[in-house]
Amino acid sequence: MWSSNYPAHPKFGGIKARLEESKRALAFLSREDQEWIFGKTALSVYPALR
């Protein structure tokens, strides 16, 4: 689950900047893999988020 340690130490920047950087770094992955990393895994573990 991406950023499951939020909020991280402030020296690592805000959540928006980290999300954008992570999406750029993982752009080589398939769309489905990106969806699992950035949301579907959390929804499968915490169904109340739906």
N, CA, C, O and CB atoms as a CASP TS submission, in Angstrom:
PFRMAT TS
TARGET T0000
AUTHOR 0000-0000-0000
METHOD Language model
MODEL 1
PARENT N/A
ATOM      1  N   MET     1       0.848  -1.171   0.000  1.00  0.00           N
ATOM      2  CA  MET     1       0.000   0.000   0.000  1.00  0.00           C
ATOM      3  C   MET     1       0.888   1.226   0.000  1.00  0.00           C
ATOM      4  O   MET     1       1.676   1.442   0.921  1.00  0.00           O
ATOM      5  CB  MET     1      -0.962   0.002   1.211  1.00  0.00           C
ATOM      6  N   TRP     2       0.754   2.000  -1.015  1.00  0.00           N
ATOM      7  CA  TRP     2       1.560   3.197  -1.152  1.00  0.00           C
ATOM      8  C   TRP     2       1.254   4.157  -0.021  1.00  0.00           C
ATOM      9  O   TRP     2       0.093   4.403   0.305  1.00  0.00           O
ATOM     10  CB  TRP     2       1.320   3.864  -2.505  1.00  0.00           C
ATOM     11  N   SER     3       2.297   4.694   0.568  1.00  0.00           N
ATOM     12  CA  SER     3       2.205   5.717   1.616  1.00  0.00           C
ATOM     13  C   SER     3       1.391   5.260   2.818  1.00  0.00           C
ATOM     14  O   SER     3       0.699   6.065   3.441  1.00  0.00           O
ATOM     15  CB  SER     3       1.598   6.977   1.051  1.00  0.00           C
ATOM     16  N   SER     4       1.467   3.995   3.145  1.00  0.00           N
ATOM     17  CA  SER     4       0.727   3.496   4.303  1.00  0.00           C
ATOM     18  C   SER     4       1.340   3.976   5.612  1.00  0.00           C
ATOM     19  O   SER     4       0.778   3.750   6.684  1.00  0.00           O
ATOM     20  CB  SER     4       0.681   1.974   4.282  1.00  0.00           C
ATOM     21  N   ASN     5       2.486   4.635   5.526  1.00  0.00           N
ATOM     22  CA  ASN     5       3.106   5.195   6.722  1.00  0.00           C
ATOM     23  C   ASN     5       2.797   6.684   6.894  1.00  0.00           C
ATOM     24  O   ASN     5       3.440   7.356   7.701  1.00  0.00           O
ATOM     25  CB  ASN     5       4.607   4.985   6.669  1.00  0.00           C
ATOM     26  N   TYR     6       1.831   7.199   6.153  1.00  0.00           N
ATOM     27  CA  TYR     6       1.486   8.622   6.219  1.00  0.00           C
ATOM     28  C   TYR     6       0.968   8.959   7.606  1.00  0.00           C
ATOM     29  O   TYR     6       0.187   8.156   8.116  1.00  0.00           O
ATOM     30  CB  TYR     6       0.434   8.990   5.146  1.00  0.00           C
ATOM     31  N   PRO     7       1.300  10.022   8.255  1.00  0.00           N
ATOM     32  CA  PRO     7       2.204  11.057   7.772  1.00  0.00           C
ATOM     33  C   PRO     7       3.659  10.702   8.082  1.00  0.00           C
ATOM     34  O   PRO     7       3.991  10.325   9.206  1.00  0.00           O
ATOM     35  CB  PRO     7       1.844  12.410   8.394  1.00  0.00           C
ATOM     36  N   ALA     8       4.483  10.822   7.113  1.00  0.00           N
ATOM     37  CA  ALA     8       5.911  10.566   7.285  1.00  0.00           C
ATOM     38  C   ALA     8       6.597  11.832   7.787  1.00  0.00           C
ATOM     39  O   ALA     8       5.970  12.884   7.913  1.00  0.00           O
ATOM     40  CB  ALA     8       6.554  10.084   5.955  1.00  0.00           C
ATOM     41  N   HIS     9       7.854  11.719   8.063  1.00  0.00           N
ATOM     42  CA  HIS     9       8.630  12.867   8.537  1.00  0.00           C
ATOM     43  C   HIS     9       8.566  13.995   7.505  1.00  0.00           C
ATOM     44  O   HIS     9       8.659  13.738   6.305  1.00  0.00           O
ATOM     45  CB  HIS     9      10.107  12.460   8.811  1.00  0.00           C
ATOM     46  N   PRO    10       8.409  15.227   7.954  1.00  0.00           N
ATOM     47  CA  PRO    10       8.258  16.369   7.037  1.00  0.00           C
ATOM     48  C   PRO    10       9.424  16.565   6.067  1.00  0.00           C
ATOM     49  O   PRO    10       9.240  17.176   5.014  1.00  0.00           O
ATOM     50  CB  PRO    10       8.082  17.620   7.834  1.00  0.00           C
ATOM     51  N   LYS    11      10.605  16.070   6.390  1.00  0.00           N
ATOM     52  CA  LYS    11      11.741  16.273   5.488  1.00  0.00           C
ATOM     53  C   LYS    11      11.539  15.587   4.138  1.00  0.00           C
ATOM     54  O   LYS    11      12.257  15.880   3.183  1.00  0.00           O
ATOM     55  CB  LYS    11      13.016  15.760   6.137  1.00  0.00           C
ATOM     56  N   PHE    12      10.567  14.675   4.052  1.00  0.00           N
ATOM     57  CA  PHE    12      10.311  13.969   2.814  1.00  0.00           C
ATOM     58  C   PHE    12       9.280  14.677   1.941  1.00  0.00           C
ATOM     59  O   PHE    12       8.914  14.160   0.886  1.00  0.00           O
ATOM     60  CB  PHE    12       9.853  12.570   3.111  1.00  0.00           C
ATOM     61  N   GLY    13       8.816  15.824   2.351  1.00  0.00           N
ATOM     62  CA  GLY    13       7.874  16.596   1.554  1.00  0.00           C
ATOM     63  C   GLY    13       6.428  16.219   1.821  1.00  0.00           C
ATOM     64  O   GLY    13       6.138  15.282   2.564  1.00  0.00           O
ATOM     65  N   GLY    14       5.537  16.962   1.206  1.00  0.00           N
ATOM     66  CA  GLY    14       4.110  16.726   1.391  1.00  0.00           C
ATOM     67  C   GLY    14       3.632  15.519   0.607  1.00  0.00           C
ATOM     68  O   GLY    14       4.338  14.996  -0.255  1.00  0.00           O
ATOM     69  N   ILE    15       2.431  15.090   0.919  1.00  0.00           N
ATOM     70  CA  ILE    15       1.866  13.901   0.294  1.00  0.00           C
ATOM     71  C   ILE    15       1.693  14.075  -1.211  1.00  0.00           C
ATOM     72  O   ILE    15       1.914  13.130  -1.968  1.00  0.00           O
ATOM     73  CB  ILE    15       0.533  13.563   0.931  1.00  0.00           C
ATOM     74  N   LYS    16       1.304  15.260  -1.652  1.00  0.00           N
ATOM     75  CA  LYS    16       1.089  15.491  -3.085  1.00  0.00           C
ATOM     76  C   LYS    16       2.393  15.327  -3.865  1.00  0.00           C
ATOM     77  O   LYS    16       2.418  14.670  -4.906  1.00  0.00           O
ATOM     78  CB  LYS    16       0.504  16.896  -3.324  1.00  0.00           C
ATOM     79  N   ALA    17       3.463  15.920  -3.367  1.00  0.00           N
ATOM     80  CA  ALA    17       4.765  15.811  -4.043  1.00  0.00           C
ATOM     81  C   ALA    17       5.244  14.369  -4.068  1.00  0.00           C
ATOM     82  O   ALA    17       5.785  13.912  -5.075  1.00  0.00           O
ATOM     83  CB  ALA    17       5.811  16.700  -3.350  1.00  0.00           C
ATOM     84  N   ARG    18       5.052  13.649  -2.971  1.00  0.00           N
ATOM     85  CA  ARG    18       5.479  12.245  -2.927  1.00  0.00           C
ATOM     86  C   ARG    18       4.649  11.381  -3.866  1.00  0.00           C
ATOM     87  O   ARG    18       5.178  10.460  -4.489  1.00  0.00           O
ATOM     88  CB  ARG    18       5.381  11.702  -1.500  1.00  0.00           C
ATOM     89  N   LEU    19       3.365  11.665  -3.975  1.00  0.00           N
ATOM     90  CA  LEU    19       2.507  10.912  -4.889  1.00  0.00           C
ATOM     91  C   LEU    19       2.948  11.133  -6.334  1.00  0.00           C
ATOM     92  O   LEU    19       3.080  10.175  -7.096  1.00  0.00           O
ATOM     93  CB  LEU    19       1.030  11.323  -4.710  1.00  0.00           C
ATOM     94  N   GLU    20       3.174  12.377  -6.709  1.00  0.00           N
ATOM     95  CA  GLU    20       3.611  12.684  -8.074  1.00  0.00           C
ATOM     96  C   GLU    20       4.945  12.016  -8.386  1.00  0.00           C
ATOM     97  O   GLU    20       5.116  11.448  -9.465  1.00  0.00           O
ATOM     98  CB  GLU    20       3.726  14.203  -8.272  1.00  0.00           C
ATOM     99  N   GLU    21       5.887  12.077  -7.457  1.00  0.00           N
ATOM    100  CA  GLU    21       7.192  11.454  -7.654  1.00  0.00           C
ATOM    101  C   GLU    21       7.055   9.935  -7.779  1.00  0.00           C
ATOM    102  O   GLU    21       7.701   9.319  -8.627  1.00  0.00           O
ATOM    103  CB  GLU    21       8.136  11.809  -6.493  1.00  0.00           C
ATOM    104  N   SER    22       6.226   9.344  -6.948  1.00  0.00           N
ATOM    105  CA  SER    22       6.020   7.896  -6.996  1.00  0.00           C
ATOM    106  C   SER    22       5.372   7.462  -8.306  1.00  0.00           C
ATOM    107  O   SER    22       5.752   6.440  -8.878  1.00  0.00           O
ATOM    108  CB  SER    22       5.159   7.447  -5.821  1.00  0.00           C
ATOM    109  N   LYS    23       4.408   8.225  -8.778  1.00  0.00           N
ATOM    110  CA  LYS    23       3.766   7.887 -10.052  1.00  0.00           C
ATOM    111  C   LYS    23       4.751   7.968 -11.209  1.00  0.00           C
ATOM    112  O   LYS    23       4.722   7.132 -12.112  1.00  0.00           O
ATOM    113  CB  LYS    23       2.580   8.816 -10.313  1.00  0.00           C
ATOM    114  N   ARG    24       5.622   8.971 -11.186  1.00  0.00           N
ATOM    115  CA  ARG    24       6.650   9.069 -12.231  1.00  0.00           C
ATOM    116  C   ARG    24       7.616   7.886 -12.155  1.00  0.00           C
ATOM    117  O   ARG    24       7.979   7.307 -13.179  1.00  0.00           O
ATOM    118  CB  ARG    24       7.427  10.398 -12.102  1.00  0.00           C
ATOM    119  N   ALA    25       8.024   7.537 -10.949  1.00  0.00           N
ATOM    120  CA  ALA    25       8.996   6.452 -10.767  1.00  0.00           C
ATOM    121  C   ALA    25       8.422   5.097 -11.165  1.00  0.00           C
ATOM    122  O   ALA    25       9.164   4.208 -11.583  1.00  0.00           O
ATOM    123  CB  ALA    25       9.463   6.404  -9.318  1.00  0.00           C
ATOM    124  N   LEU    26       7.113   4.935 -11.040  1.00  0.00           N
ATOM    125  CA  LEU    26       6.484   3.645 -11.323  1.00  0.00           C
ATOM    126  C   LEU    26       5.727   3.631 -12.648  1.00  0.00           C
ATOM    127  O   LEU    26       4.949   2.713 -12.910  1.00  0.00           O
ATOM    128  CB  LEU    26       5.543   3.281 -10.202  1.00  0.00           C
ATOM    129  N   ALA    27       5.947   4.630 -13.473  1.00  0.00           N
ATOM    130  CA  ALA    27       5.240   4.736 -14.749  1.00  0.00           C
ATOM    131  C   ALA    27       5.506   3.551 -15.678  1.00  0.00           C
ATOM    132  O   ALA    27       4.718   3.293 -16.588  1.00  0.00           O
ATOM    133  CB  ALA    27       5.632   6.019 -15.443  1.00  0.00           C
ATOM    134  N   PHE    28       6.591   2.841 -15.464  1.00  0.00           N
ATOM    135  CA  PHE    28       6.916   1.692 -16.316  1.00  0.00           C
ATOM    136  C   PHE    28       6.026   0.483 -16.034  1.00  0.00           C
ATOM    137  O   PHE    28       5.963  -0.439 -16.848  1.00  0.00           O
ATOM    138  CB  PHE    28       8.370   1.305 -16.128  1.00  0.00           C
ATOM    139  N   LEU    29       5.342   0.478 -14.896  1.00  0.00           N
ATOM    140  CA  LEU    29       4.460  -0.630 -14.547  1.00  0.00           C
ATOM    141  C   LEU    29       3.164  -0.569 -15.344  1.00  0.00           C
ATOM    142  O   LEU    29       2.792   0.478 -15.872  1.00  0.00           O
ATOM    143  CB  LEU    29       4.157  -0.618 -13.050  1.00  0.00           C
ATOM    144  N   SER    30       2.493  -1.695 -15.420  1.00  0.00           N
ATOM    145  CA  SER    30       1.201  -1.711 -16.115  1.00  0.00           C
ATOM    146  C   SER    30       0.206  -0.851 -15.343  1.00  0.00           C
ATOM    147  O   SER    30       0.370  -0.591 -14.151  1.00  0.00           O
ATOM    148  CB  SER    30       0.664  -3.169 -16.269  1.00  0.00           C
ATOM    149  N   ARG    31      -0.816  -0.423 -16.049  1.00  0.00           N
ATOM    150  CA  ARG    31      -1.872   0.393 -15.421  1.00  0.00           C
ATOM    151  C   ARG    31      -2.488  -0.355 -14.244  1.00  0.00           C
ATOM    152  O   ARG    31      -2.744   0.232 -13.193  1.00  0.00           O
ATOM    153  CB  ARG    31      -2.972   0.763 -16.454  1.00  0.00           C
ATOM    154  N   GLU    32      -2.725  -1.654 -14.423  1.00  0.00           N
ATOM    155  CA  GLU    32      -3.327  -2.458 -13.353  1.00  0.00           C
ATOM    156  C   GLU    32      -2.416  -2.513 -12.131  1.00  0.00           C
ATOM    157  O   GLU    32      -2.888  -2.371 -11.003  1.00  0.00           O
ATOM    158  CB  GLU    32      -3.624  -3.881 -13.853  1.00  0.00           C
ATOM    159  N   ASP    33      -1.126  -2.717 -12.340  1.00  0.00           N
ATOM    160  CA  ASP    33      -0.199  -2.748 -11.202  1.00  0.00           C
ATOM    161  C   ASP    33      -0.195  -1.409 -10.468  1.00  0.00           C
ATOM    162  O   ASP    33      -0.170  -1.367  -9.238  1.00  0.00           O
ATOM    163  CB  ASP    33       1.226  -3.097 -11.676  1.00  0.00           C
ATOM    164  N   GLN    34      -0.219  -0.321 -11.229  1.00  0.00           N
ATOM    165  CA  GLN    34      -0.258   1.001 -10.601  1.00  0.00           C
ATOM    166  C   GLN    34      -1.545   1.181  -9.786  1.00  0.00           C
ATOM    167  O   GLN    34      -1.514   1.736  -8.688  1.00  0.00           O
ATOM    168  CB  GLN    34      -0.147   2.107 -11.671  1.00  0.00           C
ATOM    169  N   GLU    35      -2.660   0.716 -10.321  1.00  0.00           N
ATOM    170  CA  GLU    35      -3.930   0.832  -9.593  1.00  0.00           C
ATOM    171  C   GLU    35      -3.880   0.075  -8.275  1.00  0.00           C
ATOM    172  O   GLU    35      -4.396   0.553  -7.265  1.00  0.00           O
ATOM    173  CB  GLU    35      -5.089   0.311 -10.450  1.00  0.00           C
ATOM    174  N   TRP    36      -3.261  -1.109  -8.276  1.00  0.00           N
ATOM    175  CA  TRP    36      -3.135  -1.883  -7.036  1.00  0.00           C
ATOM    176  C   TRP    36      -2.230  -1.174  -6.036  1.00  0.00           C
ATOM    177  O   TRP    36      -2.526  -1.144  -4.841  1.00  0.00           O
ATOM    178  CB  TRP    36      -2.589  -3.286  -7.333  1.00  0.00           C
ATOM    179  N   ILE    37      -1.141  -0.612  -6.512  1.00  0.00           N
ATOM    180  CA  ILE    37      -0.213   0.080  -5.617  1.00  0.00           C
ATOM    181  C   ILE    37      -0.845   1.329  -5.021  1.00  0.00           C
ATOM    182  O   ILE    37      -0.705   1.588  -3.826  1.00  0.00           O
ATOM    183  CB  ILE    37       1.067   0.450  -6.359  1.00  0.00           C
ATOM    184  N   PHE    38      -1.540   2.103  -5.848  1.00  0.00           N
ATOM    185  CA  PHE    38      -2.051   3.395  -5.399  1.00  0.00           C
ATOM    186  C   PHE    38      -3.485   3.374  -4.878  1.00  0.00           C
ATOM    187  O   PHE    38      -4.065   4.439  -4.664  1.00  0.00           O
ATOM    188  CB  PHE    38      -1.965   4.361  -6.511  1.00  0.00           C
ATOM    189  N   GLY    39      -4.069   2.214  -4.669  1.00  0.00           N
ATOM    190  CA  GLY    39      -5.414   2.245  -4.112  1.00  0.00           C
ATOM    191  C   GLY    39      -6.096   0.915  -3.870  1.00  0.00           C
ATOM    192  O   GLY    39      -6.681   0.705  -2.807  1.00  0.00           O
ATOM    193  N   LYS    40      -6.032   0.010  -4.841  1.00  0.00           N
ATOM    194  CA  LYS    40      -6.807  -1.224  -4.718  1.00  0.00           C
ATOM    195  C   LYS    40      -6.360  -2.097  -3.545  1.00  0.00           C
ATOM    196  O   LYS    40      -7.188  -2.751  -2.910  1.00  0.00           O
ATOM    197  CB  LYS    40      -6.708  -2.014  -5.997  1.00  0.00           C
ATOM    198  N   THR    41      -5.055  -2.113  -3.254  1.00  0.00           N
ATOM    199  CA  THR    41      -4.583  -2.923  -2.128  1.00  0.00           C
ATOM    200  C   THR    41      -5.200  -2.415  -0.824  1.00  0.00           C
ATOM    201  O   THR    41      -5.691  -3.205  -0.018  1.00  0.00           O
ATOM    202  CB  THR    41      -3.034  -2.895  -2.042  1.00  0.00           C
ATOM    203  N   ALA    42      -5.174  -1.107  -0.621  1.00  0.00           N
ATOM    204  CA  ALA    42      -5.760  -0.537   0.592  1.00  0.00           C
ATOM    205  C   ALA    42      -7.243  -0.866   0.681  1.00  0.00           C
ATOM    206  O   ALA    42      -7.740  -1.198   1.757  1.00  0.00           O
ATOM    207  CB  ALA    42      -5.553   0.982   0.629  1.00  0.00           C
ATOM    208  N   LEU    43      -7.949  -0.779  -0.432  1.00  0.00           N
ATOM    209  CA  LEU    43      -9.380  -1.088  -0.434  1.00  0.00           C
ATOM    210  C   LEU    43      -9.640  -2.560  -0.133  1.00  0.00           C
ATOM    211  O   LEU    43     -10.660  -2.898   0.469  1.00  0.00           O
ATOM    212  CB  LEU    43      -9.997  -0.719  -1.779  1.00  0.00           C
ATOM    213  N   SER    44      -8.730  -3.438  -0.545  1.00  0.00           N
ATOM    214  CA  SER    44      -8.932  -4.855  -0.261  1.00  0.00           C
ATOM    215  C   SER    44      -8.650  -5.192   1.203  1.00  0.00           C
ATOM    216  O   SER    44      -9.234  -6.128   1.749  1.00  0.00           O
ATOM    217  CB  SER    44      -8.045  -5.697  -1.163  1.00  0.00           C
ATOM    218  N   VAL    45      -7.761  -4.434   1.835  1.00  0.00           N
ATOM    219  CA  VAL    45      -7.434  -4.658   3.240  1.00  0.00           C
ATOM    220  C   VAL    45      -8.414  -3.935   4.166  1.00  0.00           C
ATOM    221  O   VAL    45      -8.767  -4.439   5.232  1.00  0.00           O
ATOM    222  CB  VAL    45      -6.004  -4.198   3.527  1.00  0.00           C
ATOM    223  N   TYR    46      -8.842  -2.756   3.745  1.00  0.00           N
ATOM    224  CA  TYR    46      -9.762  -1.929   4.529  1.00  0.00           C
ATOM    225  C   TYR    46     -11.025  -1.658   3.730  1.00  0.00           C
ATOM    226  O   TYR    46     -11.186  -0.554   3.209  1.00  0.00           O
ATOM    227  CB  TYR    46      -9.093  -0.600   4.941  1.00  0.00           C
ATOM    228  N   PRO    47     -11.931  -2.630   3.614  1.00  0.00           N
ATOM    229  CA  PRO    47     -13.116  -2.457   2.774  1.00  0.00           C
ATOM    230  C   PRO    47     -14.015  -1.300   3.222  1.00  0.00           C
ATOM    231  O   PRO    47     -14.823  -0.812   2.432  1.00  0.00           O
ATOM    232  CB  PRO    47     -13.914  -3.734   2.763  1.00  0.00           C
ATOM    233  N   ALA    48     -13.890  -0.861   4.459  1.00  0.00           N
ATOM    234  CA  ALA    48     -14.696   0.255   4.929  1.00  0.00           C
ATOM    235  C   ALA    48     -14.354   1.557   4.200  1.00  0.00           C
ATOM    236  O   ALA    48     -15.123   2.516   4.261  1.00  0.00           O
ATOM    237  CB  ALA    48     -14.507   0.433   6.424  1.00  0.00           C
ATOM    238  N   LEU    49     -13.217   1.600   3.515  1.00  0.00           N
ATOM    239  CA  LEU    49     -12.825   2.801   2.761  1.00  0.00           C
ATOM    240  C   LEU    49     -13.667   3.002   1.517  1.00  0.00           C
ATOM    241  O   LEU    49     -13.679   4.090   0.940  1.00  0.00           O
ATOM    242  CB  LEU    49     -11.364   2.720   2.370  1.00  0.00           C
ATOM    243  N   ARG    50     -14.369   1.966   1.103  1.00  0.00           N
ATOM    244  CA  ARG    50     -15.178   2.065  -0.129  1.00  0.00           C
ATOM    245  C   ARG    50     -16.321   3.000   0.038  1.00  0.00           C
ATOM    246  O   ARG    50     -17.098   3.199  -0.896  1.00  0.00           O
ATOM    247  CB  ARG    50     -15.701   0.715  -0.543  1.00  0.00           C
TER
END
